[in-house]
Amino acid sequence: MNEVVRFDCLPIASPAVAEIAAAGAVGGSSVCRSVFRYIVPTKPDENQEEAMRNFSFATAAVTLVLALASHGGAQAAEITVLAAAAVEQPFETVVHAFEHDTGNKVAVTFGSVGAIQSKLKAGANADLVILSTAVVVAAEKDGTARAGSRAVVGRAEIGVAVRNATSAPDISTAEAFKKTLLAAKSVSYTDPAGGGTAAVFVAGMLDRLGIVDAIKGKSLKFNTGREVVAAVVKGDAEIGIGFTSEFVPVKEVRVVGALPKEIEFVNEYSAYIPATSAAAVTAQALLAYLARPASRDIFKAAGVGM
C-alpha cells in the first residue's frame, strides 16, 4: 500500500504527544502543524477502508497535539457526546483528563443503545456518538456518520455480580448458571423494553434457557445498568446480570465473572462523528485522546478491552 503523510512538525515537551508518537501517529515528540498530502491505495485489491481509517487517526492525532500545544492560548471548544452506558465509567475518566489537558469542555449523556438511537432520531445534536459497532456501521452506510470517522472504543462482556462477602454462585457452565438463577431469591437485569444491548440479549438468553416463567416472579427489571447494580448493593437483588464494565467501578459488589462460554456475549462499541457536527475538529482530538495508551489502560481496568 502506497501512502504518504507529510507533517510540518515543531518540537514540544508533552507526555500526551509522546504517547501519540509512540503509537506511530507522529514522528518524535512534536506538534505537527499541517498535513500536506495523503495518497490512498489505487489498486482495487487493496484495503482502502483501512487506509482511510489510518488517515483519520493520523488527522485526529494532529488535531490533538495542536490542541495540547495551544492550551491556554486559544478559546476552549465545547462538544456534545452521546454514549452507551456500558462505557460510562472509563469514558468519564478519560474525558476529565482530556478537559484538563486541552482546556476543551465535553458534555456527555449516557444511555442504552436504544435510548441514544431514539434521541438521535428525534433530532438530538451530537459531535461524537458511541454505540454498538453494528449501529455505527449502519450510520456510515446511511451517511449520518462523517466518512472515515469510525473508531473502535472497546469490547464489553456480560457477566454476573453479587454483593461483597457473598459466596460466589456457580456460573461455570450454562447448566450451572441456569441452576443458580433458579435457586436465587431475586435477579436484576435491564428491561428489554428500553432497547439496551444487554437487556435484549439477557431476555433472549433466559428464553433459550427455558426459565423465563420460572424466574418471572423474582426478576427485577430496570432501565439502566446503574440501577441493576444498585439493587444488588441494597440487597434487593441477590444476583445482577449485565455488562461487567458497569459492575467493576462499584466497590460494594464483586464480579463473579463473565457468562460461561456456551452463552457468552461480548459487544464491541465504536465511536463516530456525525456528519452534522459543528465541532468535528475537537471531536477528532477526543478520538485521538481515547487511543492513547494511558486511556486504553483506563478502559481495560474498567472491563472494556480491545
C-alpha positions as CSV (number, residue, x, y, z in Angstrom):
1,M,0.0,0.0,0.0
2,N,1.4,3.4,-1.0
3,E,0.7,6.1,1.5
4,V,2.4,9.4,2.1
5,V,1.7,11.7,5.0
6,R,3.8,14.8,5.3
7,F,3.9,16.8,8.6
8,D,5.3,20.2,9.4
9,C,6.4,19.5,12.9
10,L,7.6,21.6,15.9
11,P,9.2,20.0,18.9
12,I,7.2,20.2,22.2
13,A,7.6,18.6,25.6
14,S,4.3,16.9,26.3
15,P,3.7,13.4,27.7
16,A,0.5,13.1,25.7
17,V,2.3,14.0,22.5
18,A,5.0,11.5,23.4
19,E,2.3,8.8,23.8
20,I,0.8,9.5,20.4
21,A,4.3,9.5,18.9
22,A,4.9,6.1,20.5
23,A,1.7,4.8,18.8
24,G,3.1,5.8,15.5
25,A,0.9,8.8,14.7
26,V,3.6,11.5,14.6
27,G,7.4,11.4,14.4
28,G,9.1,12.2,17.7
29,S,7.8,14.4,20.5
30,S,6.5,17.1,18.2
31,V,3.5,19.2,17.3
32,C,2.5,18.8,13.6
33,R,1.2,22.0,12.1
34,S,-0.3,20.6,9.0
35,V,-0.9,17.6,6.8
36,F,0.1,18.3,3.2
37,R,-0.7,15.2,1.3
38,Y,-2.1,11.7,1.6
39,I,-2.1,9.2,-1.2
40,V,-4.6,6.3,-0.8
41,P,-4.1,2.9,-2.5
42,T,-5.1,2.8,-6.1
43,K,-5.0,-0.9,-6.7
44,P,-8.6,-2.4,-6.5
45,D,-7.5,-5.3,-4.3
46,E,-6.0,-3.0,-1.6
47,N,-8.0,-2.2,1.5
48,Q,-9.0,1.4,1.0
49,E,-11.2,1.5,4.1
50,E,-8.3,0.5,6.3
51,A,-6.1,3.1,4.7
52,M,-8.7,5.9,5.2
53,R,-9.1,4.8,8.8
54,N,-5.3,5.2,9.3
55,F,-5.6,8.6,7.7
56,S,-8.5,9.5,10.0
57,F,-6.4,8.6,13.1
58,A,-3.4,10.5,11.8
59,T,-5.6,13.6,11.3
60,A,-7.1,13.2,14.7
61,A,-3.7,12.9,16.3
62,V,-2.5,16.1,14.6
63,T,-5.6,17.8,15.9
64,L,-5.0,16.6,19.4
65,V,-1.3,17.7,19.6
66,L,-2.3,21.1,18.2
67,A,-5.0,21.3,20.9
68,L,-2.4,20.4,23.6
69,A,0.1,22.9,22.2
70,S,-2.4,25.8,22.1
71,H,-4.0,25.0,25.5
72,G,-4.3,28.3,27.4
73,G,-3.7,30.4,24.3
74,A,-6.9,29.8,22.4
75,Q,-10.6,29.8,23.2
76,A,-11.8,26.5,24.5
77,A,-14.3,24.5,22.4
78,E,-17.2,22.5,23.8
79,I,-18.5,19.3,22.3
80,T,-21.5,17.1,23.0
81,V,-21.3,13.4,23.3
82,L,-24.0,10.7,23.3
83,A,-22.6,7.4,24.6
84,A,-23.7,3.9,25.5
85,A,-23.8,3.4,29.3
86,A,-21.6,0.3,29.1
87,V,-18.5,2.6,28.6
88,E,-19.6,5.3,31.1
89,Q,-17.0,4.9,33.9
90,P,-13.8,4.7,31.8
91,F,-15.1,7.3,29.3
92,E,-15.9,9.8,32.0
93,T,-12.4,9.3,33.5
94,V,-10.7,9.9,30.1
95,V,-12.9,12.9,29.4
96,H,-11.9,14.6,32.6
97,A,-8.3,14.2,31.7
98,F,-8.9,15.4,28.1
99,E,-10.6,18.6,29.5
100,H,-7.7,19.2,31.9
101,D,-5.0,18.7,29.2
102,T,-6.7,20.6,26.3
103,G,-9.0,23.2,28.0
104,N,-11.9,21.9,26.0
105,K,-15.2,21.0,27.5
106,V,-17.2,17.9,26.9
107,A,-20.9,17.4,27.8
108,V,-21.8,13.7,27.9
109,T,-25.2,12.0,28.0
110,F,-25.2,8.2,28.7
111,G,-28.0,5.8,28.0
112,S,-28.8,2.4,26.5
113,V,-28.1,2.0,22.8
114,G,-31.8,2.1,22.1
115,A,-32.3,5.3,24.1
116,I,-29.4,7.0,22.3
117,Q,-30.7,6.0,19.0
118,S,-34.1,7.4,19.9
119,K,-32.5,10.7,20.9
120,L,-30.7,10.9,17.5
121,K,-33.8,10.1,15.6
122,A,-35.6,12.8,17.5
123,G,-33.1,15.4,16.3
124,A,-30.6,15.5,19.2
125,N,-27.3,17.2,18.2
126,A,-24.0,15.5,19.0
127,D,-20.4,15.9,18.0
128,L,-19.4,12.4,18.9
129,V,-21.5,9.2,19.3
130,I,-20.5,5.9,20.9
131,L,-22.8,2.9,20.2
132,S,-22.6,-0.8,19.3
133,T,-20.3,-1.2,16.2
134,A,-23.1,-2.6,14.2
135,V,-25.2,0.5,14.7
136,V,-22.2,2.7,13.9
137,V,-21.6,0.8,10.6
138,A,-25.2,1.4,9.7
139,A,-24.7,5.2,10.4
140,E,-21.8,5.1,8.0
141,K,-23.8,3.5,5.3
142,D,-26.7,5.9,5.6
143,G,-24.5,9.0,5.6
144,T,-25.3,10.1,9.2
145,A,-21.7,9.5,10.2
146,R,-18.8,11.6,8.9
147,A,-16.9,9.4,6.4
148,G,-13.8,7.8,7.9
149,S,-14.6,8.9,11.4
150,R,-15.4,5.4,12.9
151,A,-13.1,4.1,15.6
152,V,-13.4,1.1,17.9
153,V,-13.7,2.1,21.5
154,G,-13.6,-1.3,23.1
155,R,-15.5,-4.5,23.9
156,A,-17.6,-5.2,27.0
157,E,-18.9,-8.6,28.1
158,I,-22.0,-9.6,30.1
159,G,-21.4,-11.2,33.4
160,V,-22.7,-11.7,36.9
161,A,-22.3,-9.6,40.1
162,V,-23.2,-10.3,43.8
163,R,-22.7,-8.3,47.0
164,N,-19.3,-8.4,48.7
165,A,-18.9,-11.0,51.4
166,T,-21.4,-13.2,49.5
167,S,-20.3,-16.6,48.3
168,A,-19.8,-16.7,44.5
169,P,-22.5,-18.7,42.7
170,D,-21.6,-21.3,40.2
171,I,-21.7,-19.9,36.7
172,S,-19.1,-22.2,35.2
173,T,-21.4,-23.8,32.6
174,A,-24.7,-22.9,31.0
175,E,-26.4,-25.6,33.1
176,A,-24.8,-24.4,36.3
177,F,-25.8,-20.8,35.6
178,K,-29.4,-22.0,34.9
179,K,-29.5,-23.7,38.3
180,T,-28.0,-20.7,40.0
181,L,-30.7,-18.4,38.6
182,L,-33.5,-20.9,39.6
183,A,-32.1,-21.1,43.2
184,A,-31.6,-17.3,43.6
185,K,-34.1,-15.4,45.6
186,S,-34.0,-12.4,43.2
187,V,-32.3,-11.5,40.0
188,S,-31.9,-8.0,38.5
189,Y,-31.2,-7.1,34.9
190,T,-32.2,-4.3,32.4
191,D,-35.6,-4.2,30.8
192,P,-35.5,-5.1,27.1
193,A,-38.3,-2.6,26.5
194,G,-35.6,0.1,26.7
195,G,-33.8,-1.3,23.7
196,G,-30.5,-1.8,25.6
197,T,-28.0,-4.3,24.1
198,A,-27.5,-6.2,27.4
199,A,-31.3,-6.2,28.1
200,V,-32.2,-7.6,24.7
201,F,-29.5,-10.3,25.0
202,V,-30.4,-11.3,28.6
203,A,-34.1,-11.6,27.7
204,G,-33.3,-13.9,24.8
205,M,-30.8,-15.9,26.9
206,L,-33.4,-16.6,29.6
207,D,-35.8,-17.7,26.9
208,R,-33.2,-20.1,25.4
209,L,-32.5,-21.5,28.9
210,G,-36.2,-22.1,29.3
211,I,-36.6,-20.3,32.6
212,V,-38.5,-17.1,31.8
213,D,-41.7,-18.2,33.6
214,A,-39.7,-19.9,36.4
215,I,-37.9,-16.7,37.5
216,K,-40.6,-14.2,36.4
217,G,-41.8,-13.6,40.0
218,K,-38.3,-12.8,41.3
219,S,-37.0,-10.8,38.3
220,L,-36.3,-7.1,38.9
221,K,-36.0,-5.2,35.6
222,F,-34.5,-1.7,35.4
223,N,-33.9,0.9,32.8
224,T,-30.1,1.2,33.3
225,G,-27.2,-1.0,34.4
226,R,-26.6,1.5,37.2
227,E,-29.9,0.6,38.7
228,V,-29.3,-3.1,38.2
229,V,-26.1,-3.0,40.3
230,A,-27.7,-0.6,42.8
231,A,-30.3,-3.3,43.5
232,V,-27.5,-5.7,44.3
233,V,-25.8,-3.2,46.6
234,K,-29.0,-2.6,48.5
235,G,-29.8,-6.3,48.8
236,D,-32.9,-6.1,46.7
237,A,-31.4,-8.5,44.2
238,E,-29.2,-11.5,45.1
239,I,-27.7,-11.6,41.6
240,G,-27.2,-8.9,39.0
241,I,-26.7,-9.6,35.3
242,G,-25.3,-7.0,32.9
243,F,-22.1,-5.6,31.4
244,T,-19.2,-6.2,33.8
245,S,-18.0,-2.7,32.9
246,E,-20.9,-1.4,34.9
247,F,-20.1,-3.6,37.9
248,V,-16.4,-3.1,38.2
249,P,-16.5,0.5,39.4
250,V,-18.9,-0.4,42.3
251,K,-16.9,-1.3,45.4
252,E,-19.8,-2.8,47.2
253,V,-20.1,-5.7,44.7
254,R,-17.9,-8.4,43.4
255,V,-17.9,-9.5,39.8
256,V,-18.3,-13.3,39.8
257,G,-17.2,-13.4,36.1
258,A,-18.4,-13.4,32.5
259,L,-21.1,-15.7,31.3
260,P,-20.0,-19.3,30.5
261,K,-18.6,-19.8,27.0
262,E,-21.7,-21.6,25.7
263,I,-23.8,-18.5,26.2
264,E,-21.2,-15.7,26.5
265,F,-21.9,-12.3,24.9
266,V,-19.2,-9.7,24.1
267,N,-20.3,-6.4,22.5
268,E,-18.0,-4.1,20.6
269,Y,-18.5,-0.4,20.8
270,S,-17.4,2.2,18.3
271,A,-17.4,6.0,18.0
272,Y,-18.3,8.2,15.1
273,I,-18.5,11.9,14.3
274,P,-22.0,12.8,13.0
275,A,-22.0,14.5,9.6
276,T,-23.9,17.4,11.1
277,S,-21.3,18.1,13.9
278,A,-20.2,21.7,14.1
279,A,-17.2,20.8,16.2
280,A,-15.7,17.9,14.3
281,V,-12.1,19.0,14.8
282,T,-12.4,18.9,18.6
283,A,-14.3,15.6,18.4
284,Q,-11.4,14.2,16.3
285,A,-9.0,15.3,19.0
286,L,-11.0,13.5,21.6
287,L,-11.0,10.3,19.5
288,A,-7.2,10.5,19.3
289,Y,-7.0,11.1,23.1
290,L,-9.1,7.9,23.6
291,A,-6.5,6.0,21.6
292,R,-3.6,7.0,23.9
293,P,-2.1,4.0,25.8
294,A,-2.9,5.7,29.1
295,S,-6.6,5.9,28.0
296,R,-6.6,2.3,26.8
297,D,-5.3,1.2,30.2
298,I,-8.2,3.0,31.9
299,F,-10.7,1.3,29.7
300,K,-9.1,-2.1,30.2
301,A,-9.1,-1.7,34.0
302,A,-12.8,-0.9,33.8
303,G,-13.6,-4.1,31.9
304,V,-13.7,-2.6,28.4
305,G,-10.9,-4.3,26.5
306,M,-9.8,-4.3,22.9
